[in-house]
Amino acid sequence: MNELLLLRHGKSDWESQLNDFSRPLTDRGKRSAQRVGAWLAQHDLQPDTIISSPAERAIVTAQKCCKAMGLGVQHIHADLRVYEADTDTLLSVLADCPEQAGRVMLVGHNPGLEDLLSWLSAEDIPRPEDGKLLPTATIARLKLDKNWNSLTRGCASVVSITRPRGLPKKFPFPSPHGKQRRDRPAYYYTQSSVIPWRMNDGELEILVISSSQKNHWVVPKGIWEPGLSAGESAASEALEEAGVEGTVSDKAIGSYTYPKWGATCTVEVYAMEVTRVLPDKEWDESHRNRQWVSLRQAAKKLKQKKLKPMLRQLDSMLKNKIKSQKNEKK
């Protein structure tokens, strides 16, 4: 039998001045989506196909849920038809699903999802005291005895309807010392970073950027995104945070740990030779400052002092590379 997961978007920010399509999730909405993703992973319910409304609150719900399951966001297919869709439109979306997709997750909005749930269910679904079948970030699991392109009224049995408020506040974390629960999904605690560099008149220069609050200097760093390698994830952070593109080293030049979210984060650090610096108008986080500085200046400026030996390692690597190139020319 096929399975259908209906996930309503998380709680959105009604105080936002943006239009309905662009209305963002609140922090509560993001955490709820992550709890649902962690719950799906725990129960081995990762979908084969994920379809989401492209509205901001829905697509971010899909992304947060997807990554908490350990899947990359490339698994998400945005379909404009899901936004403000009625039952017939949602059925047409499902009809386009690959025949081999045994489990499909549809991320969207009310009243469309509730109407679809009621239409598919073989039995009347008792309504909770609040009258809501699918409040924000709630997921319904259905089993279907039909193919995706031949769904009929009453062809499904409802296995469960799970609300995020009924799930643990903390997230499961694999540990050699037994099961643990932490403040954030497990993937948050594995991170990657790049040290952006270039040669200028034969001298090594390091690009440093201001923190988001502009109170200290850092290099690009972020969560190792599921679905990407550590280097690819770090390169993505460099593009977003520093507005630079380049070539990332094949191997990490070092690592360090630091405390955050009630536990310890591990950061893999890579070297990145910068090949392009984006103009401010193309730089996502141009509210930051960025500076090219000498190796010695970088060691003094950077808040994370555990980067110092990696700066020396980078300097040594480049000197050996230059020396080797000179020897080859002889």
C-alpha positions in Angstrom: 0.0 0.0 0.0 1.1 3.6 -0.6 1.4 6.0 2.2 0.6 9.7 2.3 1.9 12.2 4.8 0.0 15.5 5.0 2.0 18.2 6.9 0.5 21.6 7.5 3.1 24.4 7.7 4.4 25.6 11.0 3.1 28.6 12.9 3.7 31.8 10.9 4.4 35.4 11.9 1.2 37.3 11.5 2.9 40.5 12.7 5.1 40.5 9.6 4.4 43.3 7.1 5.0 40.9 4.2 2.2 39.6 2.0 0.6 36.2 2.6 2.8 34.3 0.2 6.0 35.7 1.9 4.9 35.4 5.5 7.7 33.7 7.5 7.7 31.1 10.2 8.1 32.0 13.8 10.8 30.3 15.9 8.1 28.1 17.3 7.1 27.1 13.8 10.6 26.2 12.9 11.2 24.1 16.0 7.8 22.3 15.5 8.7 21.4 11.9 12.0 20.0 13.2 10.3 17.9 15.9 8.1 16.4 13.3 11.1 15.6 11.1 12.9 13.9 14.1 9.7 11.9 14.9 9.5 10.7 11.3 13.2 9.6 11.3 12.7 7.8 14.6 9.8 5.8 13.1 11.6 5.2 9.7 8.9 7.2 7.9 11.2 9.2 5.6 9.2 9.9 2.4 10.3 8.9 -1.1 8.9 12.2 -2.6 8.3 15.5 -0.9 6.0 18.1 -2.4 5.6 21.6 -0.9 3.8 24.8 -1.5 6.5 27.4 -2.4 5.0 29.9 0.1 7.6 30.9 2.6 6.0 29.3 5.6 5.4 26.0 3.8 8.7 25.6 2.0 10.7 26.5 5.2 8.6 24.0 7.1 9.5 21.4 4.5 13.2 22.3 4.7 13.4 22.2 8.5 11.5 18.9 8.6 13.5 17.4 5.8 16.9 18.2 7.3 15.8 16.9 10.8 15.1 13.6 9.0 18.7 13.6 7.7 17.6 14.4 4.1 19.0 17.2 1.9 16.6 19.9 0.7 17.2 18.8 -2.9 14.5 16.1 -2.2 11.8 18.8 -2.0 9.8 19.6 -5.1 8.1 23.1 -4.9 4.7 23.1 -6.7 2.8 26.4 -6.9 -0.4 24.5 -7.3 -0.3 23.5 -3.6 -0.7 27.1 -2.5 -4.3 27.9 -1.8 -5.3 24.6 -3.4 -8.7 22.8 -3.1 -9.1 19.0 -3.0 -9.3 18.6 -6.8 -6.1 20.6 -7.3 -4.2 18.6 -4.6 -5.4 15.4 -6.2 -4.0 16.5 -9.5 -0.6 17.2 -7.7 -0.6 13.7 -6.2 -1.5 12.2 -9.6 1.8 13.5 -10.9 3.8 11.6 -8.3 6.1 8.9 -9.6 4.5 5.5 -9.5 7.4 4.0 -7.7 7.1 6.5 -4.8 5.7 4.4 -2.0 5.5 7.2 0.5 4.8 10.8 -0.4 4.8 13.9 1.9 2.6 16.9 0.9 3.4 20.2 2.8 0.7 22.8 2.4 -2.1 24.9 3.9 -5.5 24.7 5.4 -8.4 24.4 4.5 -7.0 22.4 1.6 -5.2 19.8 3.5 -8.0 19.2 6.0 -10.5 18.9 3.2 -8.2 16.4 1.4 -7.8 14.4 4.6 -11.5 14.2 5.1 -12.2 13.3 1.5 -9.6 10.5 1.4 -10.5 9.0 4.8 -12.8 5.9 4.7 -14.2 6.8 8.1 -15.3 10.1 9.7 -12.4 11.6 11.6 -13.4 12.7 15.2 -12.6 16.3 15.7 -10.6 17.3 18.8 -12.1 19.8 21.2 -10.5 22.7 19.4 -12.2 21.6 16.2 -8.9 21.5 14.2 -7.9 18.3 12.4 -4.6 19.8 11.3 -3.4 22.7 13.4 0.0 24.2 12.4 2.9 21.7 12.0 0.6 18.7 12.5 1.1 15.6 10.4 -1.4 13.0 9.3 -0.3 9.6 8.1 -2.6 7.7 5.7 -2.5 4.3 4.0 -3.9 4.1 0.5 -5.1 1.2 -1.6 -4.9 3.1 -4.8 -2.2 4.4 -7.1 -1.4 8.1 -7.0 -3.2 8.8 -10.3 -6.4 7.0 -9.3 -7.3 8.2 -5.8 -11.0 8.0 -4.9 -13.1 9.3 -2.1 -12.7 7.1 1.0 -9.7 5.1 -0.3 -7.5 5.7 2.7 -7.3 4.7 6.3 -5.9 7.2 8.8 -3.0 5.7 10.7 -2.2 8.7 12.9 -2.5 12.4 13.4 0.4 13.8 15.3 0.6 17.3 16.8 4.0 18.8 17.6 3.0 19.8 21.1 2.7 16.0 21.9 6.3 15.4 20.9 9.3 15.8 23.2 10.7 19.3 23.3 14.3 18.1 23.0 15.7 16.2 20.1 17.2 12.7 20.0 20.9 12.5 19.7 23.0 9.4 19.0 25.7 8.8 21.6 28.0 6.0 22.6 26.9 6.6 26.1 23.3 5.9 25.3 20.4 7.9 24.1 20.5 11.6 24.7 18.2 14.6 24.0 19.5 18.0 23.0 18.1 21.5 22.4 18.5 21.2 18.6 18.4 18.4 15.9 21.4 16.2 15.9 22.9 17.6 12.7 23.2 21.1 14.3 26.2 19.9 16.3 28.4 19.0 13.3 29.6 22.1 11.5 32.0 23.2 8.8 34.0 26.4 8.1 36.4 27.8 5.5 39.3 30.1 5.8 39.1 32.2 2.6 42.5 33.2 1.2 44.2 34.7 -1.7 47.8 35.6 -2.8 48.3 39.4 -3.3 51.7 40.4 -4.6 53.2 37.2 -3.3 51.7 37.7 0.2 49.1 35.5 1.8 45.9 37.4 2.7 42.9 36.1 4.7 39.4 37.3 4.4 37.7 38.0 7.7 34.1 39.1 8.2 32.2 40.7 11.0 29.8 38.6 13.1 26.1 39.2 12.5 26.0 41.6 15.4 29.3 43.2 14.2 30.9 42.8 17.6 33.9 40.6 16.6 35.6 39.1 13.5 35.1 35.5 12.2 35.4 33.4 9.1 32.4 31.7 7.4 31.0 28.8 9.5 27.7 27.0 9.6 25.8 23.8 10.2 26.9 20.9 8.0 23.8 20.7 5.9 22.4 17.2 5.3 22.8 16.2 1.7 26.1 18.1 1.2 29.7 17.3 1.9 31.4 19.3 4.7 33.3 21.3 2.1 30.2 22.0 0.0 28.3 23.1 3.0 31.1 25.4 4.1 31.4 26.9 0.6 27.7 27.7 0.7 28.2 29.5 4.0 31.1 31.5 2.5 28.9 32.6 -0.4 26.1 33.7 2.0 28.1 35.1 4.9 31.2 36.5 3.1 29.9 36.9 -0.5 32.8 34.9 -2.0 33.2 31.9 -4.2 36.3 29.7 -4.6 38.0 26.3 -4.5 37.7 24.4 -1.2 40.5 22.1 -0.1 39.8 18.4 -0.5 40.7 17.7 3.1 40.1 19.6 6.3 43.1 21.5 7.6 41.9 21.1 11.2 39.0 21.0 13.6 37.9 22.5 16.9 35.0 22.3 19.3 32.9 24.9 21.2 29.9 24.8 23.5 26.4 25.7 22.1 22.8 24.6 22.5 23.5 22.7 25.7 26.2 20.5 24.2 29.4 20.6 22.2 29.7 21.4 18.5 32.5 20.1 16.3 33.7 22.2 13.4 35.7 20.9 10.4 37.8 23.7 8.9 38.8 23.9 5.2 40.9 26.2 3.2 39.2 28.1 0.3 41.1 29.9 -2.4 38.9 32.8 -3.3 38.3 33.1 -7.1 35.4 35.7 -7.0 34.3 38.4 -4.6 30.6 39.3 -5.1 29.7 43.0 -5.2 27.6 44.2 -2.3 24.3 44.1 -4.3 24.8 40.4 -4.9 25.9 39.5 -1.4 23.1 38.1 0.8 24.6 39.4 4.1 26.1 42.7 3.0 25.2 44.1 6.4 28.4 42.5 7.6 31.9 44.0 7.1 34.7 42.1 5.3 38.4 42.8 5.2 41.4 41.3 3.6 44.2 41.1 6.2 47.6 39.5 6.6 48.0 36.2 8.3 49.4 37.8 11.4 46.5 40.3 11.5 44.0 37.5 11.0 45.4 35.6 14.0 44.9 38.8 16.2 41.5 39.7 14.9 39.7 36.4 14.9 37.6 35.7 18.0 38.0 31.9 17.7 41.6 31.5 18.8 41.5 27.8 18.0 41.9 28.8 14.4 45.5 30.0 14.9 47.2 26.6 14.3 45.0 26.2 11.2 46.2 29.6 9.9 49.8 28.3 10.3 48.9 25.1 8.7 47.5 26.9 5.7 50.6 29.1 5.4 52.8 26.0 5.6 50.7 24.2 2.9 51.0 27.1 0.5 54.7 27.6 1.0 55.3 23.9 0.3 53.1 24.2 -2.8 55.0 27.2 -4.1 58.3 25.5 -3.4 57.2 22.3 -5.2 56.1 24.3 -8.2 59.5 26.1 -8.4 61.3 22.7 -8.2 59.2 21.4 -11.1 60.2 24.3 -13.3 63.9 23.7 -12.7 
